[in-house]
């Protein structure tokens, strides 16, 4: 910064006075002035890094930018890419993960929490738990809805889909119910408002 200040003022003031004021030795000043005047040896690489970053709408961090450079034939370390991106002010837009909620409209009466955090069972098909879990796969979302028996933590049935619908939650529940012997009625516990609605008489949304 001091060198740049001296360069900007030397046309109007004596260089000796400016160097004294800035506390710079003459040799130090001329060395840094020469470096500033020299062409940037990484100019082409910086241009390519900027192009990759902007082409992907600012969503690529240094690892993915490095991957694209490697595909294009560049031999460069990830740390170098990270350093250049910091110099260029290229900051990846990190999407804040949103907590999944199955339904954001009007919700009916909430069932009593019969399970009451007692996640133990003395035998199979006494207590089942289920919920919807959201995964991000690339730029897409994938939802998983499993049915687990608390007796041995066995996954009795599950389904996957691209939306958290009643079809997603009711498909594995119906499949799990189909495995029961006549007269068995396990407790089914879920934190999701969508689970069980269709099975017990409510229409699919």
C-alpha positions as CSV (number, residue, x, y, z in Angstrom):
1,X,0.0,0.0,0.0
2,X,2.8,2.4,0.8
3,X,4.5,1.7,-2.5
4,X,1.2,2.4,-4.4
5,X,0.8,5.6,-2.4
6,X,4.3,6.8,-3.4
7,X,3.8,5.9,-7.0
8,X,0.5,7.9,-7.1
9,X,2.2,11.0,-5.5
10,X,5.7,11.0,-7.1
11,X,4.6,13.2,-10.1
12,X,3.8,16.1,-7.7
13,X,6.4,15.6,-5.0
14,X,10.1,14.8,-4.6
15,X,10.7,11.0,-4.5
16,X,13.1,11.4,-1.6
17,X,10.6,13.2,0.5
18,X,7.9,10.6,-0.2
19,X,10.2,7.7,0.7
20,X,11.2,9.4,3.9
21,X,7.5,10.0,4.8
22,X,6.6,6.4,3.9
23,X,9.6,4.9,5.7
24,X,10.7,3.0,2.5
25,X,14.3,2.4,1.3
26,X,14.9,3.5,-2.3
27,X,15.9,-0.1,-3.3
28,X,12.7,-1.5,-1.7
29,X,10.6,1.0,-3.5
30,X,12.1,0.3,-6.9
31,X,11.9,-3.4,-6.4
32,X,8.2,-3.4,-5.7
33,X,7.6,-0.8,-8.4
34,X,9.2,-3.2,-11.0
35,X,7.1,-6.1,-9.7
36,X,3.9,-4.0,-10.1
37,X,4.8,-3.0,-13.6
38,X,5.6,-6.6,-14.7
39,X,2.9,-8.7,-16.3
40,X,1.0,-11.1,-14.0
41,X,2.3,-14.6,-14.8
42,X,-1.0,-16.1,-13.5
43,X,-3.2,-13.8,-15.5
44,X,-4.4,-16.6,-17.9
45,X,-5.0,-19.0,-15.0
46,X,-7.0,-16.3,-13.1
47,X,-9.1,-15.7,-16.1
48,X,-9.9,-19.4,-16.5
49,X,-10.7,-19.7,-12.7
50,X,-13.0,-16.7,-13.0
51,X,-14.7,-18.1,-16.1
52,X,-15.4,-21.5,-14.4
53,X,-16.7,-19.7,-11.3
54,X,-19.1,-17.4,-13.2
55,X,-20.2,-20.0,-15.7
56,X,-21.5,-22.1,-12.8
57,X,-23.3,-19.1,-11.2
58,X,-21.0,-18.8,-8.3
59,X,-21.9,-22.1,-6.8
60,X,-18.5,-23.8,-7.2
61,X,-16.0,-23.8,-4.4
62,X,-12.3,-24.3,-4.9
63,X,-12.5,-28.1,-5.0
64,X,-15.1,-28.1,-7.9
65,X,-13.3,-25.3,-9.7
66,X,-10.1,-27.4,-9.4
67,X,-11.9,-30.4,-10.8
68,X,-13.0,-28.4,-13.9
69,X,-9.4,-27.1,-14.4
70,X,-8.1,-30.6,-14.2
71,X,-10.5,-31.8,-16.8
72,X,-9.3,-28.9,-19.0
73,X,-5.7,-30.1,-18.7
74,X,-4.4,-27.7,-16.1
75,X,-1.9,-29.1,-13.6
76,X,-2.5,-27.1,-10.4
77,X,-2.9,-27.8,-6.7
78,X,-6.2,-27.2,-4.9
79,X,-4.5,-24.8,-2.5
80,X,-3.4,-22.7,-5.4
81,X,-6.9,-22.5,-6.7
82,X,-8.2,-21.6,-3.2
83,X,-5.5,-18.8,-3.0
84,X,-6.4,-17.4,-6.4
85,X,-10.1,-17.4,-5.7
86,X,-9.5,-15.5,-2.5
87,X,-7.3,-13.0,-4.3
88,X,-10.1,-12.6,-6.9
89,X,-12.8,-12.3,-4.3
90,X,-14.7,-15.4,-5.7
91,X,-16.8,-16.7,-2.8
92,X,-19.0,-19.7,-3.3
93,X,-22.6,-19.1,-2.6
94,X,-23.4,-21.7,0.2
95,X,-27.0,-22.6,0.3
96,X,-28.3,-22.7,3.9
97,X,-30.0,-26.1,4.4
98,X,-33.6,-25.7,5.2
99,X,-35.2,-27.9,7.8
100,X,-37.7,-30.2,6.2
101,X,-41.3,-29.8,7.2
102,X,-43.8,-32.1,5.6
103,X,-46.7,-29.6,5.5
104,X,-46.8,-25.9,6.0
105,X,-50.5,-25.2,5.7
106,X,-53.3,-25.8,8.3
107,X,-52.6,-28.8,10.4
108,X,-55.3,-30.9,12.2
109,X,-55.3,-32.1,15.8
110,X,-51.9,-33.5,16.9
111,X,-52.1,-37.1,18.1
112,X,-51.1,-38.0,21.6
113,X,-47.4,-39.0,21.9
114,X,-48.1,-42.5,23.1
115,X,-44.5,-43.6,22.5
116,X,-43.2,-40.9,24.9
117,X,-39.6,-41.5,23.8
118,X,-39.7,-45.1,25.0
119,X,-37.7,-46.6,22.0
120,X,-37.6,-50.1,23.4
121,X,-39.7,-53.2,22.6
122,X,-39.8,-56.7,24.1
123,X,-40.8,-58.3,20.8
124,X,-41.2,-57.7,17.1
125,X,-44.1,-55.7,15.6
126,X,-44.9,-53.9,18.9
127,X,-43.5,-50.5,18.0
128,X,-42.7,-49.1,14.6
129,X,-41.2,-45.7,13.9
130,X,-41.1,-43.8,10.6
131,X,-40.2,-40.3,9.3
132,X,-39.1,-38.5,6.2
133,X,-35.4,-37.8,5.6
134,X,-34.2,-35.3,3.0
135,X,-31.0,-35.8,1.0
136,X,-29.3,-33.5,-1.5
137,X,-28.0,-35.3,-4.5
138,X,-26.1,-32.8,-6.7
139,X,-28.6,-30.1,-7.5
140,X,-31.6,-32.3,-6.7
141,X,-33.4,-33.4,-3.5
142,X,-34.3,-37.0,-2.7
143,X,-36.6,-38.1,0.1
144,X,-36.4,-41.4,2.1
145,X,-39.3,-42.8,4.1
146,X,-38.5,-46.0,6.1
147,X,-40.5,-48.1,8.6
148,X,-38.3,-49.4,11.4
149,X,-39.1,-52.0,14.1
150,X,-37.8,-50.8,17.4
151,X,-37.3,-54.4,18.6
152,X,-34.3,-55.1,16.5
153,X,-34.0,-51.9,14.4
154,X,-35.0,-53.8,11.3
155,X,-36.1,-51.7,8.3
156,X,-39.4,-53.5,7.4
157,X,-40.1,-51.4,4.3
158,X,-39.1,-48.1,2.7
159,X,-39.7,-45.9,-0.3
160,X,-37.8,-43.1,-2.0
161,X,-39.0,-40.2,-4.1
162,X,-38.4,-36.7,-5.3
163,X,-41.2,-35.1,-3.2
164,X,-42.4,-35.5,0.4
165,X,-45.9,-36.7,-0.6
166,X,-48.4,-39.0,1.1
167,X,-47.6,-41.6,-1.6
168,X,-44.0,-41.6,-0.4
169,X,-44.9,-42.2,3.2
170,X,-47.9,-44.5,2.8
171,X,-46.3,-46.9,0.3
172,X,-43.9,-48.4,2.9
173,X,-46.5,-48.2,5.6
174,X,-48.9,-50.3,3.6
175,X,-46.1,-52.7,2.7
176,X,-45.2,-53.1,6.3
177,X,-48.8,-53.6,7.4
178,X,-49.1,-56.4,4.8
179,X,-46.5,-58.4,6.6
180,X,-48.4,-58.6,9.8
181,X,-50.2,-61.7,11.1
182,X,-53.9,-61.3,11.7
183,X,-54.6,-59.5,15.0
184,X,-51.3,-57.7,15.2
185,X,-51.6,-54.0,15.6
186,X,-48.2,-52.3,16.3
187,X,-47.9,-48.8,17.6
188,X,-46.8,-46.5,14.7
189,X,-44.9,-43.3,15.7
190,X,-43.8,-40.5,13.4
191,X,-42.8,-36.9,13.7
192,X,-44.1,-36.2,10.2
193,X,-47.7,-34.8,9.7
194,X,-48.0,-36.6,6.3
195,X,-47.3,-40.1,7.6
196,X,-50.4,-42.3,8.1
197,X,-52.9,-39.7,6.9
198,X,-53.8,-41.6,3.7
199,X,-53.7,-45.0,5.3
200,X,-56.2,-44.1,8.0
201,X,-58.8,-42.4,5.8
202,X,-57.5,-39.0,4.8
203,X,-57.1,-38.3,1.0
204,X,-53.7,-37.9,-0.6
205,X,-52.6,-34.3,-1.2
